[in-house]
Amino acid sequence: MEQEFYFKWYHTFLFFFQTVLSIVDTVTDILTSLDYKKQGHETWFAVSLGVTVVAIIVLCVWSSIASTLRTLTKQDDADVEVVNPDFIFRHPVVNVLLSCLCFGPPLHSLQLFLICTLRFKDLWKSERGIRIEKAGRLYYLYTHNLNLKMVEGLLESAPQLLIQLYVMLADQSKISTIQMISAPVSFIMLTWMITSTELCRELTNKHIKLHHHLLLFIGNAGIIVARSVAIVAFTLMYPWWLAVMLPIHFFLIIACGYMLWGSKRKQDILTFIFAYSPLYLFVYNRYYLSKLRGNARFSILLQNSVSIAWHVLFFAENITMIMLYYTADDQRGKLSNVVALSIVVVGNVGGLLFKCLIRHCCFEVETQLNDPRQRAVTIQVRTLPREV
């Protein structure tokens, strides 16, 4: 089934929240790095600040290039009925400056927020919302923003979350206020990114409502909490062995992707290895594996087999890491072994069962596409004609 993308009334507030969250996440990460320096943790100051700076540079460059290419795309300027908020981002210099000032991703979330705000009346009245045409600028902006959020989550939020949890649990000194704020923000950012990716890539043809976003967010939160606690607990006892566990995990994921590689295009497998494989450290996503298949058939049996294999590997890794911490003679840090084991088991099993339940019981495939009463508003965002 061909994927269709829709904006609904609540996306206005989701894009606004996403804009604020991106800025707050980056700012709190920088402040946390400075707090490490203040407390005398020079190593963690350098590591934390380095992760943030590298992420900002990568995201700003990527955002600037993609935004500039988008503004240079030729578009039909006819039939423009409303003021297009995209016109203020038409000039390449403006895009570069705004990308740098806004750290990249917030700029595009802000654009989407403005677009939804100016069309909020249409969004509110239409039951299915605004349909995004695949050939239009709005589709490009939406998918580009989604890709940026995924990179931001994996390149900045995930490492920062693990670093901050490790420092808080390993350090015997009092946890500062900024640390207590920054860690939850990084966690929310990572969970938000994974949930948005899942909704866009795997559940596009479902009849998605606001509470579905919240339910999926809760399910992903349980899985990410379990994974993060398992990694941090394992690192507290065996810090250098983490350099063995992670490469083994990525080797298995890449090997799986290579076996599923049906398109035989080198750019597909390289993109999967360097861009998509880090996502599988936290969650399973069928969409990026299906892209590797190309025109080759990705049967239901094969999909289910790969999914089951990944979840077995995921659970086995978590249990192995937490049991090594649980059975260690000389435990370090503030994390209780019973609490850690409970969080990993409940979060892993509960999050997975919760997601399976809501995916099979709450979502409905939209079957009334041809019903005029259910027909969505279709909109294409085009560049305003230049005044002579």
C-alpha positions as CSV (number, residue, x, y, z in Angstrom):
1,M,0.0,0.0,0.0
2,E,1.3,3.4,-0.9
3,Q,2.2,5.6,2.0
4,E,0.2,8.7,2.6
5,F,1.1,11.5,5.0
6,Y,-1.4,13.7,6.9
7,F,-1.1,16.6,9.2
8,K,-3.9,17.0,11.7
9,W,-4.8,19.8,14.1
10,Y,-2.7,18.5,16.9
11,H,0.4,18.5,14.8
12,T,0.5,22.3,15.3
13,F,1.2,21.8,18.9
14,L,3.5,18.8,18.4
15,F,5.7,20.8,16.0
16,F,5.8,23.7,18.5
17,F,6.8,21.3,21.3
18,Q,9.4,19.7,19.1
19,T,10.9,23.1,18.4
20,V,11.2,24.0,22.0
21,L,12.4,20.6,23.0
22,S,15.3,20.7,20.5
23,I,16.5,24.0,21.7
24,V,16.2,23.1,25.4
25,D,17.9,19.8,24.9
26,T,21.0,21.4,23.3
27,V,21.1,24.2,25.9
28,T,20.8,21.9,28.9
29,D,23.5,19.6,27.4
30,I,25.9,22.5,27.2
31,L,25.1,23.7,30.7
32,T,25.6,20.2,32.0
33,S,29.0,20.1,30.4
34,L,30.0,23.3,32.1
35,D,28.7,21.9,35.4
36,Y,31.0,18.9,35.0
37,K,33.9,21.3,34.6
38,K,32.8,23.3,37.7
39,Q,32.7,20.0,39.7
40,G,36.2,19.1,38.5
41,H,35.1,16.3,36.1
42,E,37.4,17.4,33.3
43,T,37.1,14.2,31.3
44,W,33.3,14.2,31.3
45,F,33.3,17.9,30.5
46,A,35.4,17.2,27.4
47,V,33.4,14.2,26.3
48,S,30.0,15.8,26.9
49,L,30.9,19.1,25.3
50,G,32.6,17.3,22.4
51,V,29.4,15.2,21.7
52,T,27.3,18.3,21.7
53,V,29.6,20.4,19.5
54,V,30.0,17.6,16.9
55,A,26.2,17.1,16.8
56,I,25.6,20.8,16.3
57,I,28.2,21.0,13.5
58,V,26.8,18.0,11.6
59,L,23.2,19.1,12.0
60,C,23.9,22.7,11.0
61,V,25.8,21.6,7.9
62,W,23.2,19.0,6.9
63,S,20.4,21.4,7.5
64,S,22.0,24.2,5.6
65,I,22.7,22.1,2.5
66,A,19.3,20.5,2.4
67,S,17.5,23.8,3.0
68,T,19.5,25.5,0.2
69,L,18.8,22.6,-2.2
70,R,15.1,22.8,-1.4
71,T,15.0,26.6,-2.1
72,L,16.6,26.0,-5.4
73,T,14.0,23.4,-6.5
74,K,11.8,24.8,-9.3
75,Q,8.2,25.0,-8.3
76,D,5.0,26.0,-10.0
77,D,4.0,29.3,-8.5
78,A,0.4,29.2,-9.7
79,D,-2.7,28.8,-7.6
80,V,-1.2,30.1,-4.4
81,E,-4.3,31.0,-2.3
82,V,-2.8,31.7,1.1
83,V,0.3,33.4,2.4
84,N,3.1,30.8,2.4
85,P,5.3,31.0,5.5
86,D,8.0,29.2,3.6
87,F,8.8,32.3,1.6
88,I,10.9,33.8,4.5
89,F,13.3,30.8,4.1
90,R,13.8,31.1,0.4
91,H,17.3,32.7,0.3
92,P,20.2,30.4,0.8
93,V,22.1,32.9,3.0
94,V,19.0,33.1,5.3
95,N,18.8,29.3,5.5
96,V,22.5,29.0,6.5
97,L,22.2,31.7,9.1
98,L,19.0,30.4,10.6
99,S,20.3,26.8,10.6
100,C,23.4,27.9,12.6
101,L,21.5,30.1,15.0
102,C,18.8,27.5,15.6
103,F,21.2,24.5,15.7
104,G,19.6,23.1,12.5
105,P,16.6,20.9,13.4
106,P,14.5,23.5,15.4
107,L,14.4,25.7,12.2
108,H,12.5,23.1,10.3
109,S,10.2,22.3,13.2
110,L,9.4,26.0,13.4
111,Q,8.6,26.1,9.7
112,L,6.2,23.2,10.0
113,F,4.6,24.9,13.1
114,L,4.1,28.1,11.0
115,I,2.6,26.1,8.2
116,C,0.1,24.3,10.4
117,T,-0.7,27.5,12.3
118,L,-1.7,29.4,9.2
119,R,-3.9,26.5,8.1
120,F,-5.2,25.6,11.6
121,K,-8.8,26.3,10.6
122,D,-8.6,23.7,7.7
123,L,-6.8,21.2,10.0
124,W,-9.5,21.6,12.6
125,K,-12.4,21.2,10.2
126,S,-11.0,18.2,8.2
127,E,-11.4,14.9,10.0
128,R,-8.3,13.4,8.3
129,G,-6.3,16.6,8.1
130,I,-4.0,17.8,5.4
131,R,-2.7,15.3,2.9
132,I,1.0,15.9,2.0
133,E,1.7,15.4,-1.7
134,K,4.9,13.5,-2.2
135,A,6.1,15.7,-5.0
136,G,5.6,18.9,-3.0
137,R,7.8,21.0,-0.8
138,L,5.9,20.2,2.3
139,Y,6.7,16.5,2.0
140,Y,10.3,17.3,1.5
141,L,10.4,19.6,4.5
142,Y,8.6,17.0,6.7
143,T,10.8,14.1,5.8
144,H,13.9,16.2,6.0
145,N,12.9,17.4,9.4
146,L,12.3,13.7,10.5
147,N,15.7,12.6,9.3
148,L,17.3,15.5,11.1
149,K,15.5,14.6,14.3
150,M,16.6,11.0,14.0
151,V,20.3,12.1,13.6
152,E,19.9,14.5,16.5
153,G,18.5,11.8,18.7
154,L,21.1,9.2,17.9
155,L,24.1,11.6,17.7
156,E,23.4,13.9,20.7
157,S,20.5,12.8,22.9
158,A,21.4,9.1,23.2
159,P,25.1,9.6,24.1
160,Q,24.2,12.5,26.4
161,L,21.6,10.4,28.2
162,L,24.0,7.5,28.8
163,I,26.8,9.9,29.9
164,Q,24.5,11.8,32.3
165,L,23.1,8.6,33.9
166,Y,26.6,7.2,34.3
167,V,27.9,10.3,36.0
168,M,24.9,10.6,38.3
169,L,25.1,7.0,39.4
170,A,28.9,6.7,39.6
171,D,29.6,10.0,41.3
172,Q,29.2,10.0,45.0
173,S,28.7,13.8,45.2
174,K,25.3,15.5,45.2
175,I,23.5,15.6,41.8
176,S,23.2,19.2,40.6
177,T,19.9,20.8,39.5
178,I,21.0,21.1,35.9
179,Q,21.9,17.4,35.8
180,M,18.4,16.5,37.1
181,I,16.9,18.6,34.3
182,S,19.2,17.6,31.4
183,A,18.9,13.8,31.7
184,P,15.0,13.8,31.5
185,V,15.1,16.2,28.6
186,S,17.6,14.0,26.7
187,F,15.4,11.0,27.5
188,I,12.3,12.7,26.3
189,M,14.1,13.9,23.1
190,L,15.3,10.4,22.3
191,T,11.9,8.8,22.9
192,W,10.2,11.5,21.0
193,M,12.5,10.9,18.0
194,I,12.0,7.2,18.0
195,T,8.2,7.6,18.3
196,S,8.0,10.1,15.5
197,T,10.1,7.9,13.2
198,E,7.9,4.9,14.0
199,L,4.7,6.7,13.3
200,C,5.9,8.2,10.0
201,R,7.7,5.2,8.6
202,E,5.7,2.2,9.8
203,L,2.2,3.4,10.7
204,T,1.5,6.0,8.0
205,N,-1.6,4.2,6.6
206,K,-3.1,3.8,10.0
207,H,-5.8,6.1,11.3
208,I,-3.5,7.9,13.8
209,K,-5.0,10.0,16.6
210,L,-3.4,12.1,19.4
211,H,-3.7,9.4,22.0
212,H,-1.9,6.9,19.7
213,H,1.1,9.2,19.8
214,L,1.0,9.2,23.6
215,L,0.5,5.4,23.9
216,L,3.4,4.7,21.6
217,F,5.6,7.2,23.4
218,I,4.9,5.3,26.7
219,G,5.8,2.0,25.1
220,N,9.0,3.3,23.7
221,A,9.8,5.0,27.0
222,G,9.8,1.7,28.8
223,I,12.1,0.0,26.2
224,I,14.5,2.9,26.2
225,V,14.6,3.1,30.0
226,A,15.4,-0.6,30.2
227,R,18.1,-0.4,27.6
228,S,19.7,2.7,29.1
229,V,19.8,1.3,32.7
230,A,21.2,-2.0,31.4
231,I,24.1,-0.3,29.5
232,V,24.9,2.1,32.4
233,A,24.8,-0.6,35.0
234,F,27.1,-2.8,32.9
235,T,29.4,0.1,32.3
236,L,29.6,0.9,36.0
237,M,31.2,-2.6,36.6
238,Y,32.9,-3.4,33.3
239,P,33.5,0.0,31.6
240,W,36.0,-1.4,29.0
241,W,33.8,-4.4,28.1
242,L,31.2,-2.0,26.6
243,A,33.6,-1.6,23.7
244,V,33.1,-5.3,23.0
245,M,29.4,-5.5,23.5
246,L,28.4,-2.6,21.2
247,P,30.5,-3.7,18.2
248,I,29.0,-7.2,18.5
249,H,25.5,-5.8,18.5
250,F,26.2,-3.6,15.4
251,F,28.0,-6.5,13.6
252,L,24.9,-8.6,14.0
253,I,22.6,-5.8,12.8
254,I,24.8,-5.0,9.8
255,A,25.1,-8.8,9.0
256,C,21.3,-9.0,9.1
257,G,21.0,-6.0,6.8
258,Y,23.5,-7.4,4.4
259,M,21.6,-10.7,4.2
260,L,18.3,-8.8,3.5
261,W,20.1,-6.5,0.9
262,G,18.0,-7.2,-2.2
263,S,18.4,-4.0,-4.1
264,K,22.2,-4.6,-4.6
265,R,22.8,-0.9,-4.7
266,K,25.8,0.1,-2.7
267,Q,24.4,3.4,-1.5
268,D,21.5,1.4,0.1
269,I,23.7,-0.8,2.2
270,L,26.1,2.1,3.0
271,T,23.2,4.3,4.1
272,F,21.9,1.5,6.3
273,I,25.3,0.9,7.9
274,F,26.2,4.5,8.7
275,A,22.8,6.2,9.1
276,Y,20.2,3.7,10.2
277,S,22.0,0.9,12.0
278,P,22.5,3.0,15.2
279,L,18.7,3.2,15.6
280,Y,18.6,-0.6,16.2
281,L,20.6,-0.2,19.4
282,F,17.4,1.0,21.0
283,V,14.4,-0.1,18.9
284,Y,13.4,-2.3,16.0
285,N,12.2,-0.6,12.8
286,R,10.9,-2.6,9.9
287,Y,10.9,0.3,7.4
288,Y,14.7,0.7,7.0
289,L,15.2,-3.0,6.5
290,S,12.4,-3.1,3.9
291,K,14.3,-0.3,2.0
292,L,17.3,-2.7,1.7
293,R,15.1,-5.2,-0.1
294,G,14.5,-2.9,-3.1
295,N,12.2,-4.7,-5.5
296,A,12.8,-8.0,-3.7
297,R,9.8,-9.4,-1.8
298,F,9.8,-8.9,2.0
299,S,7.3,-11.5,3.0
300,I,5.4,-11.5,6.2
301,L,7.2,-14.6,7.4
302,L,10.6,-13.0,6.8
303,Q,9.5,-9.8,8.5
304,N,8.3,-11.7,11.6
305,S,11.4,-13.8,11.7
306,V,13.7,-10.8,11.6
307,S,11.6,-9.0,14.2
308,I,11.6,-11.9,16.6
309,A,15.3,-12.4,16.1
310,W,16.0,-8.8,16.9
311,H,13.8,-8.7,20.0
312,V,15.4,-12.0,21.3
313,L,18.9,-10.4,20.8
314,F,17.8,-7.2,22.5
315,F,16.3,-8.9,25.5
316,A,19.3,-11.3,25.8
317,E,21.8,-8.4,25.7
318,N,19.8,-6.5,28.4
319,I,19.5,-9.5,30.7
320,T,23.1,-10.4,30.3
321,M,24.4,-6.9,31.1
322,I,22.1,-6.5,34.1
323,M,22.8,-10.0,35.5
324,L,26.6,-9.3,35.3
325,Y,25.9,-6.2,37.4
326,Y,23.5,-8.1,39.7
327,T,26.0,-10.8,40.5
328,A,29.1,-8.6,40.8
329,D,30.8,-8.9,44.2
330,D,32.0,-5.2,44.4
331,Q,29.1,-3.1,43.1
332,R,29.8,0.6,42.4
333,G,27.6,3.6,42.3
334,K,24.2,4.4,43.6
335,L,22.2,1.9,41.6
336,S,20.6,-1.0,43.6
337,N,21.0,-4.3,41.9
338,V,17.3,-5.3,42.6
339,V,16.0,-1.9,41.3
340,A,18.2,-2.2,38.2
341,L,17.0,-5.7,37.4
342,S,13.4,-4.8,38.0
343,I,13.6,-1.7,35.7
344,V,15.2,-3.7,32.9
345,V,12.8,-6.6,33.1
346,V,9.6,-4.6,33.5
347,G,10.6,-1.9,31.0
348,N,11.7,-4.4,28.4
349,V,8.9,-6.8,28.6
350,G,6.2,-4.3,29.6
351,G,7.2,-1.8,26.9
352,L,7.2,-4.5,24.2
353,L,3.9,-6.0,25.2
354,F,2.4,-2.6,25.5
355,K,3.5,-1.6,22.0
356,C,2.2,-4.9,20.5
357,L,-1.1,-4.5,22.2
358,I,-1.7,-0.9,21.0
359,R,-0.5,-1.6,17.5
360,H,-2.9,-4.5,17.0
361,C,-5.8,-3.2,19.0
362,C,-5.8,0.5,18.8
363,F,-4.9,1.3,15.2
364,E,-7.3,1.0,12.3
365,V,-6.4,1.0,8.6
366,E,-8.1,3.8,6.9
367,T,-10.5,2.2,4.4
368,Q,-12.7,5.2,3.6
369,L,-10.3,7.0,1.3
370,N,-13.0,7.4,-1.4
371,D,-15.8,8.5,0.9
372,P,-16.3,12.3,0.2
373,R,-17.3,12.8,3.8
374,Q,-13.9,11.5,4.9
375,R,-11.8,13.1,2.1
376,A,-8.8,15.1,3.4
377,V,-7.7,18.5,2.5
378,T,-4.9,18.3,0.0
379,I,-2.3,21.0,0.1
380,Q,1.0,21.7,-1.7
381,V,3.4,24.3,-0.3
382,R,4.8,26.4,-3.2
383,T,7.1,29.3,-3.4
384,L,5.4,32.7,-3.8
385,P,6.1,34.4,-7.2
386,R,8.7,37.1,-7.1
387,E,7.5,40.7,-7.5
388,V,8.8,42.4,-10.6
